[in-house]
Amino acid sequence: MSIFSKILIANRGEIACRIMATAKRMGIKTVAVYSEADAEAPHRKAADEAILIGPAPASESYLAIDKIIEAARQSGAEAIHPGYGFLSENAEFARACEKAGLTFIGPDASTIALMGNKAAAKRYMIETGVPCIPGYEGLDQSDEAFIDAAEKIGFPVMVKAAAGGGGRGMRLVEKPEKMQKALKAARSEAERSFGSDELILEKAILNPRHIEIQVFGDNHGAAVHMFERDCSIQRRHQKVIEEAPSPAVTPELREKMGATAVAATKANNYSGAGTFEFLLDIDKNFYFLEMNTRLQVEHPVTECVTGLDLVEWQLRVAANEPLPLTQEEISLTGHAIEARLYAEDPDKGFLPRVGTLSRWQTASGDGIRTDHGLADGYEVTPFYDAMIAKIIGHGDTRETARTNILKGLEQTIDEGLTTNRKFLIRCLAHEAFTDGSATTAFIETHFPKK
């Protein structure tokens, strides 16, 4: 007997297919939702049932809370898995699920709301003793307040949208005279992207490592971490290549960062999968960046080095079961590296590209994993995120994992689309990656704009 008999996945593409794979292994029936643009999408066909929820624009389909709740009611699903992106960190959606008598596979709405606002989350982390970057997260949002705070903090500083992520609403300011222009631009972008123009300010840590800790909590007061992931290789503040463990993290630092994240998880009575993101400076000091209250895109590397299925853990915790393992029972073995395959043109500022995937073939072999929701004839439209698949290499050592992911990328066939596949190969073959020294400045430094 399964913990749920049927769940609805409120997402699309590779993450919807990924969740379905675990649900089916556990004997749980799955319901897909799809837009008119995804009428022939593999995630629709992979589910036991599929329900049309609206036109192609996400605002009229995958972001339409009432339509998704109605699809769950219509299908008889008991729970909803939001995946990542779309409504995964939307407190209103979590509340709507609860009101409709549905289990939201994630933390409760109040936690999502708290951690979804960078200003509120940072204030909370400071209260719980988590190291934070010096900055300003006050309620006074006037230009004067930010300019005064920046002068006290010292330039350079980062202006950030309080309500979002993904690099939107973010500006690096190196000189005082640039502050007003940066604030105006960040507010405008934040309002367009997140519906809120609230900002925060942080001291800019130049060329840091981006390190995150995977945590899990349950409804019985337990919490664990599953070690770290290094997500330093980014473009436009969006991750491109991730790995576990980080070549920059020592066993002692791993234990300290993990303990800090678990303590904060317990302090918040957090339930489900979550990720604490930190910046690591050259002196190995780490600072809280944000918490993601959902499954991460890069979760496969953690699965590879722990042997655990994070989606299964999510389902069990959502069904009110205790965590499957204690901290002492979770071990770190080997190394894993993930590369995100985007339909984009690296030679033209990583601009997204659309088109038809005329031929798609994944790599095979030991130590290679591909997460995707693709097939021959798949249409990449302008309506959704440009990430179309993830290729993961894993093995006993970092070099074995690197060799395997290179094989995986070289053997992947993605004819008909412009993708970043060859760019990923160049990144993984670069000396700064192979020697483990890459920071968040990797792409900007070694692959500057032409």
HELIX and SHEET records of a PDB file:
HELIX    1   1 GLY A   13  ARG A   25  1                                  13    
HELIX    2   2 GLU A   36  ASP A   38  5                                   3    
HELIX    3   3 PRO A   42  ALA A   46  1                                   5    
HELIX    4   4 ALA A   58  GLU A   60  5                                   3    
HELIX    5   5 ILE A   65  SER A   75  1                                  11    
HELIX    6   6 ALA A   91  LYS A   99  1                                   9    
HELIX    7   7 ALA A  109  GLY A  116  1                                   8    
HELIX    8   8 LYS A  118  GLU A  127  1                                  10    
HELIX    9   9 ASP A  143  ILE A  153  1                                  11    
HELIX   10  10 PRO A  176  LYS A  178  5                                   3    
HELIX   11  11 MET A  179  PHE A  194  1                                  16    
HELIX   12  12 PRO A  251  ALA A  267  1                                  17    
HELIX   13  13 HIS A  299  THR A  306  1                                   8    
HELIX   14  14 LEU A  310  ALA A  318  1                                   9    
HELIX   15  15 GLN A  327  GLU A  329  5                                   3    
HELIX   16  16 PRO A  346  LYS A  348  5                                   3    
HELIX   17  17 ARG A  398  GLN A  411  1                                  14    
HELIX   18  18 ARG A  421  ALA A  429  1                                   9    
HELIX   19  19 GLU A  431  THR A  434  1                                   4    
HELIX   20  20 PHE A  442  HIS A  446  1                                   5    
SHEET    1   A 5 GLU A  49  GLY A  54  0                                        
SHEET    2   A 5 LYS A  29  SER A  35  1                                        
SHEET    3   A 5 LYS A   6  ILE A   9  1                                        
SHEET    4   A 5 ALA A  79  HIS A  81  1                                        
SHEET    5   A 5 THR A 103  PHE A 104  1                                        
SHEET    1   B 4 GLY A 135  TYR A 136  0                                        
SHEET    2   B 4 LEU A 199  LYS A 203 -1                                        
SHEET    3   B 4 VAL A 157  ALA A 161 -1                                        
SHEET    4   B 4 ARG A 171  VAL A 173 -1                                        
SHEET    1   C 8 PHE A 286  ASN A 292  0                                        
SHEET    2   C 8 GLY A 272  LEU A 280 -1                                        
SHEET    3   C 8 ARG A 209  GLY A 217 -1                                        
SHEET    4   C 8 ALA A 223  ARG A 235 -1                                        
SHEET    5   C 8 GLN A 238  ALA A 244 -1                                        
SHEET    6   C 8 HIS A 335  TYR A 342 -1                                        
SHEET    7   C 8 MET A 387  GLY A 395 -1                                        
SHEET    8   C 8 ILE A 368  HIS A 372 -1                                        
SHEET    1   D 2 GLU A 344  ASP A 345  0                                        
SHEET    2   D 2 LEU A 351  PRO A 352 -1                                        
SHEET    1   E 2 GLY A 355  LEU A 357  0                                        
SHEET    2   E 2 TYR A 378  VAL A 380 -1                                        
SHEET    1   F 2 ARG A 359  GLN A 361  0                                        
SHEET    2   F 2 ILE A 413  GLU A 415 -1                                        
END                                                                             
